[in-house]
Amino acid sequence: MDRFGDIRAISPIAWILFWTMASLINRKIQGKPIFYSRPSSLRFRQWNASGNSHRSWYTRLGGANGCLVVQVTESELDIHPFVPFNWFFLPEVYGLEHRIPLGQISSAAIVKKFLGRRVEVEFTTKGRVPEKVSLFLRRPEEFLAAIGHLPGPEDRNVLKKGPAITAEPIHPGA
């Protein structure tokens, strides 16, 4: 009889618990939420979006499939995976957790590709680093309106025929 059989059976469970605890402690230290609360004034929200970051080759290959929450308030765009996908260091590895003030979004465009449409959002991080994410949303036009980027009049036909719609920022009072 093997004396170490019980230890080897417990080992994978202990390893998972260790990484879960390390991830949760790391999130607390960095001031990131473990459970997200829903903001009160939302312009847009989709809780089962898909997407990926353009930060590197592996973030382009990886990403989230149906586990992103994309929400827009009066002042910011919030992209994050829902629980438990925000644990285990996954958002940090794949670049899928962002709280972006709307003023830091430099462009947003609907891009038509072979497998469907996606919204590409370019923005600047707190460290002044340019970043780009692709989001697969059910209502991309509603999302663009919520962040204050609407297709220009010359781009209306592009939605039907061309590969991309570029968006222009809305300037109040103009």
Secondary structure, 3 states (H helix, E strand, C coil): CCCCHHHHHHHHHHHHHHHHHHHHHHHHHCCCCCCCCCCCCCCEEEEEEEEEECCCHHHHHCCEEEEEEEEECCCEEEEEECCCCCCCCHHHHHCCCEEEEHHHEEEEEEEEECCEEEEEEEEECCCCCEEEEEEECCCHHHHHHHHCEEECHHHCCHHHHCCEEEEEECCCCC
